[in-house]
Amino acid sequence: MLIIHEVMGRDSGYLTAATARKYREGIKTTKFTGPGFTTTQKSRDIHAVWIPELSLNIADEGERLKKIMDESGCVNVFLSSVLLME
């Protein structure tokens, strides 16, 4: 499962980082239940935060995230909408 959380708006790099931080605070206290390996804290954690303030090598990032997907069955990406406009 690939989950992309797109954050839109002015200064969306900052908003994306702040949203990711708040999300991580929330999952620390969440009890995950259900079958399979996609219902663990590791699978629901944030695996990438893509903001314009940081450089991104998409090929290397794809390889890194593929390994995570193979191990946990889920990848969560927080994405600044500004990156989509560049």
PyMOL commands that set and color helices and strands:
alter all, ss='L'
color gray80, all
select helices_A, chain A and resi 12-28+37-39+41-44+58-72+82-85
alter helices_A, ss='H'
color red, helices_A
select strands_A, chain A and resi 2-7+48-50+75-80
alter strands_A, ss='S'
color yellow, strands_A
deselect
rebuild
show_as cartoon
